Amino acid sequence: MAINLKNLPEDEIFYGAKTCQGCGGLMACRMVMKVIGPKSCIAIPAGCMSATTTVYPQSSLFVNNTVTAFPGLASTIAGMSVGGEVMGWDEDTTYVAFGGDGGTVDIGIQALSGAAERNDNILYVCYDNDAYMNTGNQKSGSTPEYAWSTTTPTGPCSKGAKNKYRKSLIEIVAAHRVPYAATASIAFPMDLLRKVEKAKQYRGCRVLHIMSPCPTGWGYDPSKTVELAKLAVETGMWWLGEYENGEFRLTYKPKKLHESTEAYFKGQRRFRHLQPEDIAEIDRNRDNEWKRLKRVFNINE
């Protein structure tokens, strides 16, 4: 069934969270659950989403859910999946994990690798806001080059994060031969919703990596969340694709891939120190990464 906005239920499963204004992570989680529906169970580690959705005695999650430790998120949701199977729950129940980039590509990668290797019947969603936001905006393995963070400060001796390329989560999990994995963005909701729907149809370990800007950590006007997320994709700083049946596929071709990334950096406090030569270097590294991606996706221009 193709996604149609008119077919989406009016009822909300994920709402009322005490997040910052313009939180991209909440947008991502809400859209995912719009498709997944009430036949689901959720696990979240001790990050932004748990801190803002499970403030006792209130809850912003209206299905079975639990808060777990960062290293064990994938293990926890895998255990919930097996528990549901033992209790005879319907096969169409979806077991969803929501983790940030720090809790996924760094702290939780071992447990996720184990779940992917076993092909546990889970849907793992990483809402990527480029740093450890809940604990003070420390650098993660997904923090972009030259970004300021509290552990990569900028000044006379530092230009910020030194890593040229962020970890490619989709390629890491694809190496485990999972049934389905995809990248997405809150700025492209139909692409995101279609990928959630597709992931829902599979059994086994499925992974979604969703770009989710953070106005607090990135330092921008909260009203610009979707605009910035779109610019990231259009300038090639984030790509939309999927891995299915052993093959990679690009699902959107950026419109400004051959232009400077400068438009994306404007208005973000974490990049206000960038000089023209820094942006030129980032452009070169972006171009090199896209050359590699074109080989992975077998794209000919």
Secondary structure as UniProt FT lines:
FT   HELIX           5..7
FT   TURN            21..22
FT   HELIX           24..36
FT   STRAND          40..45
FT   TURN            46..47
FT   HELIX           48..53
FT   TURN            56..57
FT   STRAND          64..68
FT   HELIX           70..72
FT   HELIX           73..86
FT   TURN            87..88
FT   TURN            91..92
FT   STRAND          94..100
FT   HELIX           102..106
FT   TURN            107..108
FT   HELIX           109..118
FT   STRAND          123..128
FT   STRAND          131..132
FT   TURN            133..136
FT   STRAND          138..139
FT   TURN            141..142
FT   TURN            145..146
FT   TURN            150..151
FT   STRAND          154..155
FT   TURN            156..157
FT   STRAND          158..159
FT   HELIX           169..174
FT   TURN            175..177
FT   STRAND          180..185
FT   TURN            186..187
FT   HELIX           189..201
FT   STRAND          206..211
FT   HELIX           215..218
FT   HELIX           222..224
FT   HELIX           225..234
FT   TURN            235..236
FT   STRAND          241..244
FT   TURN            245..246
FT   STRAND          247..250
FT   TURN            257..258
FT   HELIX           262..265
FT   TURN            266..267
FT   HELIX           269..271
FT   TURN            272..273
FT   HELIX           276..296
FT   TURN            297..298
//
